[in-house]
């Protein structure tokens, strides 16, 4: 080794160290500035016109002991709950861990109030600075207590709502295989129509959850970010898989699995709605949702079966697809009944919407490629009719849930 080589290596390593230091320097200085502002302040002595306090009522539970209110301090300042008012009257209450909550700290308020079955009740929380935060119960009913029996009951509800209707929809597979190439494309277009409705519905549900979530968590942003990142992630995974296998059989099964996954994330949201309804004692609403979602979800099996029309899948494949698409409804029912959280729900709805968007992209690309091979027009009246029929089918069945 020459002398020049020996002198080159140290200089090269030292230049790398210098480059790293230059990269870290702005971050170190930024951290120092933020720390200084946090400790010393901005130098402006004016006090804010009003205290900045935000207290979110996350859940109200009714039982034999009275009313339990779960709250979250999502504001920038410490909050002290000074008084509790129920239906216009001041009531004593106990707090755990304390009546004072730090930023992002959760607490439970226990109010020994004799609530009345079926009556509406209003809880007002007054802070030490005089700000008022409300929690309402539309129709009082005892909150179901978590136990093994209720766990399996929720699982059975999710099975009825998710797995069974999707499985029934998959039974149309032998009938669908009788269609011609043009007919198959129309069925795929119908699938796109079904998914278009689902993605819009999923976004809508996500924004509803975002509106209920604490503002500090930017619920609407979580919906959009979840959708964008999940869609791009699935497209990247799809492109990497295309390099490995490209047979028609593999492509059909892969697309069917993607559709089932996207629909499964949507059905997770349906389970959340059902579980939440039963958790707050609205059994009539929960039963109505079960019937509506079951009728609504049978059409999803058609969309899952459509990419498999050129294959000869076994019954195990259909069972697996039904579980992928319908199983999340069980998990959603558990989450809604036991651990519902508006912020996480908004994120999950966003992820589900992104997954469905990616499936729409894949099926549209499949129709385009197949049409080019057969010399057919991808935009035909038959395909347009299939797309329209898919949207109308989902819209009409959704009316049974909304009303």
VENHU-V385221 format. One record per residue. N is the residue number from 1. RES is the residue in one small letter. PHI is phi in degrees with one decimal (* if undefined). D_FIRST is the distance of its C-alpha to the first C-alpha in whole Angstrom. Layout:
# VENHU-V385221
{{N,RES,PHI,D_FIRST} {N,RES,PHI,D_FIRST}}
This chain:
# VENHU-V385221
{{1,x,*,0} {2,x,-80.9,4} {3,x,-65.5,7} {4,x,-63.3,8} {5,x,-64.8,6} {6,x,-67.0,7} {7,x,-83.0,11} {8,x,-74.0,11} {9,x,-62.7,12} {10,x,-61.2,14} {11,x,-67.2,16} {12,x,-65.5,16} {13,x,-67.4,18} {14,x,-67.7,20} {15,x,-67.9,21} {16,x,-66.1,22} {17,x,-64.2,24} {18,x,-62.8,26} {19,x,-63.3,27} {20,x,-64.0,28} {21,x,-63.7,30} {22,x,-64.7,32} {23,x,-71.2,33} {24,x,-82.8,35} {25,x,-56.4,36} {26,x,-59.7,39} {27,x,-67.2,40} {28,x,-64.3,40} {29,x,-66.4,42} {30,x,-62.5,44} {31,x,-63.2,45} {32,x,-64.7,46} {33,x,-64.8,48} {34,x,-62.6,50} {35,x,-62.6,50} {36,x,-63.9,52} {37,x,-63.6,54} {38,x,-65.3,55} {39,x,-87.4,56} {40,x,-87.9,57} {41,x,100.8,59} {42,x,-89.5,59} {43,x,95.4,62} {44,x,-87.6,64} {45,x,-89.9,67} {46,x,-63.6,70} {47,x,-83.6,70} {48,x,-63.3,70} {49,x,-62.4,74} {50,x,-141.8,74} {51,x,-65.8,72} {52,x,-96.6,69} {53,x,-129.3,70} {54,x,-134.0,69} {55,x,-126.3,71} {56,x,-99.4,70} {57,x,-84.7,73} {58,x,-86.3,71} {59,x,-159.2,73} {60,x,-118.5,77} {61,x,-114.1,78} {62,x,-115.9,82} {63,x,-149.0,83} {64,x,-64.5,86} {65,x,-84.1,85} {66,x,125.4,85} {67,x,-116.6,82} {68,x,-115.7,78} {69,x,-117.6,76} {70,x,-94.9,72} {71,x,-126.1,71} {72,x,-136.0,67} {73,x,-88.6,67} {74,x,-102.5,64} {75,x,-89.0,65} {76,x,-79.6,63} {77,x,-118.2,65} {78,x,-66.7,67} {79,x,-120.1,70} {80,x,-115.8,73} {81,x,-85.2,76} {82,x,-90.9,79} {83,x,-143.0,82} {84,x,-124.2,82} {85,x,-120.8,85} {86,x,-119.9,86} {87,x,51.0,89} {88,x,86.0,90} {89,x,-117.8,90} {90,x,-75.0,88} {91,x,-132.7,87} {92,x,-70.0,85} {93,x,-149.1,82} {94,x,-110.5,79} {95,x,-123.9,75} {96,x,-138.1,72} {97,x,-77.4,70} {98,x,-162.4,72} {99,x,-79.1,74} {100,x,-110.4,71} {101,x,-117.4,68} {102,x,-80.0,64} {103,x,-58.3,62} {104,x,66.2,62} {105,x,-91.6,64} {106,x,-98.3,66} {107,x,-146.9,70} {108,x,-123.4,73} {109,x,-109.9,76} {110,x,-105.2,79} {111,x,-116.8,83} {112,x,-77.8,86} {113,x,-106.0,87} {114,x,-79.7,90} {115,x,-65.1,89} {116,x,-114.0,91} {117,x,-54.7,91} {118,x,85.9,90} {119,x,-86.0,91} {120,x,-79.0,88} {121,x,-136.5,86} {122,x,-127.3,85} {123,x,-113.7,82} {124,x,-111.0,82} {125,x,-112.0,79} {126,x,-107.2,79} {127,x,-84.2,77} {128,x,-65.1,77} {129,x,-94.2,77} {130,x,89.5,80} {131,x,-79.7,77} {132,x,-116.4,79} {133,x,-126.6,77} {134,x,-108.7,79} {135,x,-138.6,79} {136,x,-126.8,81} {137,x,-120.7,83} {138,x,-66.5,85} {139,x,-145.3,87} {140,x,-66.0,86} {141,x,-156.3,85} {142,x,-60.8,84} {143,x,-75.0,80} {144,x,-60.5,79} {145,x,-86.6,78} {146,x,-68.2,74} {147,x,-156.5,75} {148,x,-61.5,74} {149,x,-64.1,77} {150,x,-65.8,77} {151,x,-57.2,73} {152,x,-73.8,74} {153,x,-64.7,77} {154,x,-63.2,74} {155,x,-62.0,72} {156,x,-66.1,75} {157,x,-61.8,76} {158,x,-60.8,72} {159,x,-66.0,73} {160,x,-62.5,76} {161,x,-77.7,75} {162,x,-100.2,71} {163,x,-69.1,71} {164,x,-63.2,74} {165,x,-63.1,75} {166,x,-64.5,72} {167,x,-61.2,72} {168,x,-64.6,76} {169,x,-64.4,74} {170,x,-67.4,72} {171,x,-66.9,75} {172,x,-76.8,76} {173,x,-54.6,73} {174,x,-58.6,75} {175,x,-68.0,77} {176,x,-66.5,74} {177,x,-69.1,73} {178,x,-79.7,76} {179,x,-77.5,75} {180,x,-76.1,74} {181,x,-60.3,71} {182,x,-62.5,72} {183,x,-64.8,74} {184,x,-62.3,70} {185,x,-64.7,69} {186,x,-64.9,72} {187,x,-65.9,71} {188,x,-64.5,68} {189,x,-64.6,69} {190,x,-60.7,71} {191,x,-60.7,68} {192,x,-61.2,67} {193,x,-62.3,70} {194,x,-57.7,70} {195,x,-71.6,67} {196,x,-58.4,67} {197,x,-63.3,70} {198,x,-63.4,68} {199,x,-69.1,65} {200,x,-67.5,68} {201,x,-64.2,70} {202,x,-66.3,66} {203,x,-59.8,65} {204,x,-59.8,69} {205,x,-64.2,69} {206,x,-62.9,66} {207,x,-70.6,67} {208,x,-64.5,70} {209,x,-65.4,68} {210,x,-62.7,66} {211,x,-67.1,69} {212,x,-85.9,70} {213,x,-74.6,66} {214,x,-55.8,66} {215,x,-59.2,65} {216,x,-63.5,62} {217,x,-87.3,60} {218,x,52.6,60} {219,x,-57.5,62} {220,x,-62.6,62} {221,x,-63.0,59} {222,x,-61.4,58} {223,x,-62.6,60} {224,x,-66.2,58} {225,x,-65.5,55} {226,x,-60.7,55} {227,x,-66.3,57} {228,x,-63.3,54} {229,x,-68.2,51} {230,x,-67.4,53} {231,x,-64.1,53} {232,x,-64.8,50} {233,x,-62.5,48} {234,x,-68.8,51} {235,x,-64.5,50} {236,x,-63.8,46} {237,x,-62.9,47} {238,x,-62.1,49} {239,x,-66.9,47} {240,x,-68.7,44} {241,x,-72.5,47} {242,x,-62.8,48} {243,x,-74.1,45} {244,x,-86.6,46} {245,x,-136.4,49} {246,x,-137.3,52} {247,x,-68.4,55} {248,x,-61.2,58} {249,x,-63.2,59} {250,x,-65.1,56} {251,x,-62.0,56} {252,x,-60.9,60} {253,x,-67.0,59} {254,x,-64.4,56} {255,x,-65.1,58} {256,x,-60.9,61} {257,x,-65.4,59} {258,x,-65.8,58} {259,x,-61.6,62} {260,x,-61.7,63} {261,x,-66.6,60} {262,x,-62.2,61} {263,x,-65.6,64} {264,x,-60.7,64} {265,x,-66.2,62} {266,x,-66.1,65} {267,x,-67.6,68} {268,x,-58.5,66} {269,x,-64.8,67} {270,x,-64.4,71} {271,x,-62.7,70} {272,x,-58.5,70} {273,x,-63.0,73} {274,x,-67.6,75} {275,x,-60.7,74} {276,x,-65.4,74} {277,x,-61.7,78} {278,x,-70.6,78} {279,x,-65.1,77} {280,x,-94.9,79} {281,x,86.6,82} {282,x,-90.4,83} {283,x,-66.2,83} {284,x,-63.1,85} {285,x,-63.7,83} {286,x,-59.6,80} {287,x,-64.1,82} {288,x,-62.3,83} {289,x,-65.2,79} {290,x,-60.0,79} {291,x,-63.5,81} {292,x,-64.1,80} {293,x,-65.4,76} {294,x,-63.1,77} {295,x,-66.1,79} {296,x,-68.0,76} {297,x,-83.8,74} {298,x,-64.8,75} {299,x,-71.9,74} {300,x,-67.1,71} {301,x,-61.6,71} {302,x,-62.7,72} {303,x,-62.7,68} {304,x,-71.3,66} {305,x,-75.3,68} {306,x,-55.4,68} {307,x,-68.5,64} {308,x,-96.6,65} {309,x,-65.2,68} {310,x,-91.3,66} {311,x,-102.8,65} {312,x,-126.7,67} {313,x,-69.9,65} {314,x,-86.2,67} {315,x,-64.7,69} {316,x,-64.9,66} {317,x,-62.7,64} {318,x,-67.9,67} {319,x,-62.3,67} {320,x,-62.2,64} {321,x,-64.6,64} {322,x,-63.9,67} {323,x,-71.0,66} {324,x,-64.2,63} {325,x,-78.8,65} {326,x,-97.9,68} {327,x,-57.0,66} {328,x,-59.0,65} {329,x,-62.9,68} {330,x,-65.8,69} {331,x,-62.9,66} {332,x,-63.7,67} {333,x,-65.4,70} {334,x,-61.7,69} {335,x,-62.7,67} {336,x,-66.6,70} {337,x,-80.9,72} {338,x,-116.1,70} {339,x,-135.1,67} {340,x,-61.2,68} {341,x,-141.8,66} {342,x,-61.6,66} {343,x,-65.6,63} {344,x,-65.3,61} {345,x,-61.7,64} {346,x,-60.7,63} {347,x,-64.8,59} {348,x,-64.0,60} {349,x,-63.5,62} {350,x,-62.4,60} {351,x,-61.1,57} {352,x,-63.0,60} {353,x,-63.4,61} {354,x,-63.7,57} {355,x,-63.4,57} {356,x,-68.6,61} {357,x,-59.8,60} {358,x,-64.8,57} {359,x,-67.5,59} {360,x,-59.1,61} {361,x,-62.2,58} {362,x,-66.0,57} {363,x,-67.5,61} {364,x,-61.0,62} {365,x,-66.4,58} {366,x,-64.5,60} {367,x,-61.3,63} {368,x,-63.5,62} {369,x,-65.8,60} {370,x,-63.2,62} {371,x,-65.6,65} {372,x,-64.9,63} {373,x,-64.8,62} {374,x,-90.3,66} {375,x,71.1,67} {376,x,-105.2,69} {377,x,-87.5,69} {378,x,-68.5,67} {379,x,-106.3,69} {380,x,-119.3,73} {381,x,-63.6,76} {382,x,-66.2,76} {383,x,-66.2,72} {384,x,-62.8,74} {385,x,-64.7,76} {386,x,-63.3,74} {387,x,-60.6,72} {388,x,-63.8,75} {389,x,-61.7,77} {390,x,-61.9,74} {391,x,-65.2,74} {392,x,-65.1,78} {393,x,-60.5,78} {394,x,-68.3,75} {395,x,-65.8,77} {396,x,-65.6,81} {397,x,-69.0,79} {398,x,-69.1,78} {399,x,-60.5,81} {400,x,-69.1,82} {401,x,-90.7,80} {402,x,-70.6,80} {403,x,-119.6,84}}
